C-alpha cells in the first residue's frame, strides 16, 4: 500500500507541476497573441 500511496503522491505533484507550467505558458502566449 505504501508504494501505491507514493505513486499517487508523485502523480499529484507531477500534475501540479504540469498545470503550473501550462499556466506560465498561457500567461506568456496570451499577450503575444493579443
Z-matrix of the N, CA and C atoms (Angstrom, degrees):
N
C 1 1.466
C 2 1.525 1 110.83
N 3 1.328 2 116.17 1 -34.64
C 4 1.466 3 119.39 2 -178.83
C 5 1.526 4 110.43 3 -62.03
N 6 1.337 5 116.46 4 -38.59
C 7 1.466 6 119.41 5 -179.50
C 8 1.526 7 110.04 6 -64.64
N 9 1.327 8 115.98 7 -41.24
C 10 1.465 9 119.48 8 179.87
C 11 1.525 10 110.25 9 -62.82
N 12 1.334 11 116.33 10 -45.05
C 13 1.465 12 119.67 11 179.75
C 14 1.528 13 110.32 12 -61.55
N 15 1.331 14 116.24 13 -40.54
C 16 1.465 15 119.26 14 179.48
C 17 1.520 16 110.11 15 -63.26
N 18 1.337 17 116.32 16 -43.91
C 19 1.470 18 119.98 17 179.95
C 20 1.523 19 110.35 18 -61.76
N 21 1.330 20 115.87 19 -43.57
C 22 1.467 21 119.30 20 179.36
C 23 1.526 22 109.93 21 -62.33
N 24 1.325 23 116.66 22 -41.61
C 25 1.463 24 120.65 23 179.27
C 26 1.515 25 111.08 24 -60.51
N 27 1.342 26 115.98 25 -45.71
C 28 1.463 27 119.31 26 -179.42
C 29 1.524 28 110.41 27 -63.84
N 30 1.335 29 116.95 28 -40.66
C 31 1.460 30 119.78 29 -179.13
C 32 1.526 31 109.96 30 -64.43
N 33 1.334 32 117.29 31 -39.61
C 34 1.464 33 120.18 32 178.74
C 35 1.519 34 110.21 33 -63.64
N 36 1.328 35 116.99 34 -43.01
C 37 1.467 36 120.82 35 179.02
C 38 1.523 37 109.68 36 -63.79
N 39 1.336 38 116.55 37 -42.52
C 40 1.467 39 119.77 38 179.72
C 41 1.525 40 110.25 39 -62.78
N 42 1.341 41 117.04 40 -40.46
C 43 1.465 42 120.32 41 178.95
C 44 1.524 43 110.06 42 -62.39
N 45 1.330 44 117.27 43 -43.12
C 46 1.465 45 120.51 44 179.48
C 47 1.521 46 110.55 45 -62.33
N 48 1.337 47 116.66 46 -41.60
C 49 1.470 48 120.62 47 179.92
C 50 1.520 49 109.95 48 -64.54
N 51 1.329 50 116.93 49 -44.72
C 52 1.471 51 120.64 50 -179.98
C 53 1.524 52 110.32 51 -61.98
N 54 1.328 53 116.86 52 -43.80
C 55 1.469 54 120.52 53 179.32
C 56 1.524 55 110.34 54 -61.94
N 57 1.328 56 117.32 55 -41.43
C 58 1.465 57 121.07 56 179.64
C 59 1.524 58 110.17 57 -63.66
N 60 1.335 59 117.12 58 -42.91
C 61 1.469 60 120.66 59 -179.83
C 62 1.526 61 110.02 60 -64.49
N 63 1.333 62 116.84 61 -44.18
C 64 1.469 63 120.31 62 179.41
C 65 1.528 64 109.64 63 -61.97
N 66 1.323 65 116.56 64 -41.00
C 67 1.465 66 120.12 65 179.34
C 68 1.519 67 111.30 66 -61.44
N 69 1.331 68 116.89 67 -41.61
C 70 1.471 69 120.55 68 179.07
C 71 1.527 70 110.15 69 -65.92
N 72 1.331 71 116.87 70 -43.15
C 73 1.470 72 120.36 71 -179.82
C 74 1.525 73 110.00 72 -62.31
N 75 1.321 74 117.35 73 -44.07
C 76 1.470 75 120.87 74 179.45
C 77 1.524 76 110.18 75 -62.66
N 78 1.330 77 116.89 76 -43.11
C 79 1.467 78 121.05 77 -179.60
C 80 1.528 79 110.53 78 -62.55
N 81 1.339 80 116.74 79 -33.93
C 82 1.467 81 120.06 80 -179.51
C 83 1.525 82 111.13 81 -80.28
N 84 1.340 83 117.18 82 -33.35
C 85 1.471 84 120.37 83 -175.31
C 86 1.532 85 111.96 84 -82.09
N 87 1.317 86 118.11 85 -33.53
C 88 1.466 87 120.07 86 -177.22
C 89 1.531 88 112.33 87 -57.82
N 90 1.326 89 120.50 88 -49.33
C 91 1.474 90 120.68 89 178.20
C 92 1.525 91 111.70 90 -60.21
N 93 1.331 92 117.78 91 -36.61
C 94 1.467 93 120.90 92 -179.33
C 95 1.526 94 109.93 93 -67.13
N 96 1.335 95 117.18 94 -39.83
C 97 1.469 96 120.69 95 -179.61
C 98 1.523 97 110.18 96 -69.84
N 99 1.311 98 115.92 97 -43.95
C 100 1.461 99 119.12 98 -179.02
C 101 1.519 100 110.50 99 -72.27
